[in-house]
């Protein structure tokens, strides 16, 4: 008997291999832009981000022996060709690893079984808010459980990286560094993973300039930056320095330095992208106006800094104590924009197959179940 989920649609018959996971997007303070190995998704530099508590992606992976291909349903509708191809290619990697790990064991045929994947993605897809990060982090977590792969954070972040680079950071909560790895071979694959880092209590206000699909995807623009932008080498060398400085600033609790690095690193990334041929300009006039307003707020005594991923939306970085004031000040200046306050969020975690709301996916102490000893949420 098949099961119809209230918001996901037909997820097939529930079996012991059916798995569900939730993950959240992240916003990078030190950006990821450029791969040195596209096949293994090894970044040109390391990066560092804040996982948010908004816009969760909720994904069910259900291996089904009756299927002749993977089926991907996004937000209750059959997904178009490109997203389905990416999900199926990712599951091919999961099945390959499952076959290597479980060869000759009971249920080894699972490694050759296609799956139904049903996902609810509340991130505005393709608008520069890391929709692929939460999407592939949730997929990696659920697929690892479904196909019997390790579920520790390092293994999950290495796997999620193969779907989307920024997804490696959404495996963990709060402040997260993505190590670039050593070299370009299998050793680099093993050493390129995400790890939590200590730091002050940071918050953000997302300024939604546009929720529309980007005209040029991050993947295409990133490849063009490497190939055509004369500023790419400078971006790489300066970002390597920024990452070292950011880790030190976070460890020392130096919020001012954290903010300065965050804003300058973002603008340098966009400058490198602007140097593409043909040029790509993700920031809209309203985006620039928000950066100007943020600078003015600093001059007026409210210590806010701006950043933006590959899209028109601008993110205001502030301290927790200033979140309400930052939201109010930006609303006064941009009353027609959707402004979304966000705090540090949890990492990716398994959730019950029965429908629950994102707010119910923490334990009674408000902690992330994936980071507590709760056996029902642990992947062995």
N, C-alpha and C positions, 0 to 999 in steps of 0.2 A: 504494500500500500504506500502510495506516495504521500508526502506531507507538503501542505501549502502553508508557507510562512506568511503572517499577516502583511508584511511589507516587502519580503523578498520574492514571493511567488513560490513556484514549485521547486522544492529542494530535493525531491526524490525520497526514497525510503531511508529512514534513519537506521544506521547500523553502528556497531562499536567503532568503526573507522570514521564516522562522520565527526567533523570538528568545526568549531566556530571560534573566531577570534576578533578582538577589537584593537584598533590602533589609532593614534592621533597624529596630526601633522606636526611638523617642526618648522621653526624659522631659524635660519643660520645667522649667527653673529659674525662668524668668519666663513665666507661663502665657499661652496664647491662649484667650480666652473672649469671643466676641462678634464678629459680622461687621457692617461698615458697608455692605457690598454683598454680598448673598447670591448673586447670579448669578455674579459674578466671584470670589467667595470672598476678599474683601478684609477683613482683620481690623480690628477697632476699634483695636487697638494692635499694635505689634511684639511679638515673643516671642523667647526664647532657650532652647536645649535642649542636652542631651547625647545623642548617638546611642550606643546600647548595642551590645555584642557578643553578645547573646543573642537568642533568639526570631526567627530570620530568616523572612522570607516569600520563597518561591521561585515564580516565575511564568513560564509559557510563553505567548506570544501567537503564534498561527498563522493568518494570513489564509487563507481557503479559499473559492474562487469558487463552490463547490457549495452553500454555506450560504445560507439565506434569512433568517437572524437570527443574532445572536451566541449562542454557547454558553459558559456559565461553569460550570466544575467546581471545587469547593472541597474540598480534602482528600479527593479521590477520589470525591466524590459530587456529583450535580447541585445547584447552589446554589438556594436558594429565590428567590421573586420579587423581593424588595427588593434583595438584593445583586446579582442578575443585572441588574436595571434600572439600578443605579448604574454597574456595569461597562459596560453597553451605552451608556449616556448619555455616559460618559467616552470610549469608543471613537468615538462619533459626533463628538465634538470633535476627536479625533485625526484621523479621516478628513476632516473639514472642513478642518483645517489642511494635511493632506497634499494635498488637492485644490487648495487655493489655492497651495501651494508648487510642486507638480509638474504643473500644468496644461500639457497639450500635450507632455509629455515621455514617454519610453518607460515603460511600466508605470503610466501615469496611472490606469488602471482599478483599480489597487490601492486607490485612495482610496475606492472604492465597494464594497469587498469586506468581508464580515463575517468574524469570526474565532472560532476556538476559544481560550478562555482557561482554562488549567489552573493552579491555584494551590494550594500547600501553605503554610498559615499556621499556624505553631507558637505564635503569640501567643494567649493565652486571649481569644477574640473577645468584644468588648463589655464587658470587665471593667476598663476604665480603664488599660490598658497600651498604648495607642496602636496597636491592631491595624490600624486603617485607615491609619495613617501608613506602616507597612512595606508594607501591601498596595498602596496606590496609588503609593508610590514605586517599587516593583518593577514595577507595571503600566505606569507612565509610561515607565520606562526600556526595558522590553521592547517596548512599543507604538511608541515613537519609533523604535527600530531597525527594527521590522517594517514600518512605514509610511513610512520614509524621512525622518523629522523630525530636526532638530538634536539632538545628544546632549551638548551642553556643560552644565555644572551649572546655569547661570542659566536656560537654556531648559527643562531638565528640572524644575527646582524650580517655575518658573512653571506648567508643565503639571500637575505633580503636585498643586499647590495647588487646581486645579479639581476634583479628585476628593475630596480631604480636606485641610483647611487644614494640619494638622500634618504631612502627607506632604511638604510642601515642604521641611521641615527634614531628613527622613530621606534626602534625595538626597545629603547630605554627611555626612561622619563627624565624630566628636568634638564639639566645641562649635560650635554653629551659631545664627546669628541670622536671623530672618525679618523682613525689612523690610516695613512695612505698605503702602508705596506712597504716592504723592502724588495726592490727589483721589479721584474716584469713577468716572473714565471710562477710556478706553483707555490713557491715560498711566499711570494707577494700575496697570493690569494689567501694563504693561511694567516698572514700578518696584517691584512687590511680588514679591520673590524671596528665596532663602536665600543665605547667605554664611558661610564659616568665620570664626571669631574665635579669637584666641589666648587661652590661659589655663592654669591649673595642671592637674595630672593628677588628675582627679576620678573617683571610683568610687561604686557604689551597691549596696545590698542591697534587692532587691524582696521585700516581705512580702506574700505572696499570701493575703489574707483570704478572697477568693472568686474563683473562675474562672467564675462563672455569668454569663449574659447580663444586662445591666442592665435594670431595669424601665422606665427612661426613657432613651432614647438621648441622647448628647451633643448631637446636632443639634437635637433637640426641646427639651432643657433650655436650650441656649444661646439659642434663639429666645425662649423664655419669659422668660429672665433679662432680655434686652433689652426685652421688651414689658411685663413686670410687676414686676421687682425694683426697689425704690426705691434699692438700693445700686449699681446698674450704673454710673451716672455717676462715683461715687467710685472704683469699681473701675478704670475707664478712666484717670482722671487719676493715680491712685496707681501703676498699672502702667507708665504712660509714664515716671514718675520712676524706678521700679524698674529699668526697662530701661537707662536712662542710668547709674544707679548700678552696676548689675551689670556692664556693659561696663568701667567704670572699675576695679571690684574685680578682675575677671578679668585685665585688663591689668597691674595692680599685683601680681597673685599674692596678693591678700588673701583667703585662704580663709575666715577668720571672717566677713568682710563678705559674701562669696558665700553662705555658709550662712545667715546671718541674713536676707538678702533672699529666698532660696529658700523658707525656711519661712514667713515672713510673707506672701509673695505667694500661696502655695498656700492658706493659711488665709483670706486675703481673698477669693480666688476662691470657695471653698466657702461663705463667708458670703454673698456675692452670690447664689449659687445657692439657698441656704436661704431667701432673700428672695423667691423665685419664688412666684407664686400660680397654682395650688396649689404648696405648697412641695416642693422636691426635696432629699432628703438622701442624698448618696452615701456619706458616711462612716458606717460601722457602729460599734457600741460597741467592737469589737476595734480598729478603726482609731484611735479616740480613745485607747485604751489604749496603742497603739504610739507615738503622738505623745508621750504622757506618759512612756513608758519612754525615749524618745529624749532628752527634756528631762532626765530623771534621769541618763542616761549622761553628758550634758554636765556636769552638776553633779559627777559622779564623776571627771571628767577626760578622758573620751573625747569628742573634739569631733565630734559627729554631729548632723545636722540632718534634719528630716523634710519630705517633700512628698507630694502625692497628686494625680493627674490626676482626671478625672471618673469615679470609681469608688471602691470600698472599699479597694483595695490601697494600702498606704503604702510609700514608698520612702525608705530611709535614705541620705543623702548623706554621704560621708566622703572623706578623702584616701586615696590609694593605699596608703600605709603602714599605714593603720588598717583596711583592708578585712577582713582575717581576724579582727581583734579585734572589729570591729562585728558581723560575722556570728555569732561565738561568743557575744557578749553578748546579742544578740537571740534566738538559739536557746535560751539558758538561760532567758530570760523567756517565750518563746513556743514551747515544744518541739513543739507540734502543728501549727504553721504551716509551709508551704513557704517557705523563705528562699533566694533566688537571688542570689548575688553577680554583679555585672556591672561590666565595665570599658568604657572608650570603644571604640566600634565603628566599622567602616568605613562609607562611604557606599554608595549603591546602585551596582550594577555589573552589566554583562553577564557571563553565565557560559555555558560550553559546553552544548549541548543534551543531550549525554550526561550521565548522572546523576553528580553529585559531592556530597560532603558539604560543609556550611558551612565546616568546618575546612580544606577543600582549596581554598577560594575566595580564598586569598591567595597571593602569590608566595613564592618561596623565602626572601625577607628578612622575611616576615611583613607586607608592605605591601599596601595596597589596590590591586589592578591597575587600577582605574578612575582612580587618581590617579598612575599611572606611565606611561611612554611605550610600554607594551606594545601593539602595534598590534592584536593579536587581541582586546583588550578595549576599544578606543577606538571611540567613535561619532563619525563625521565629520558 
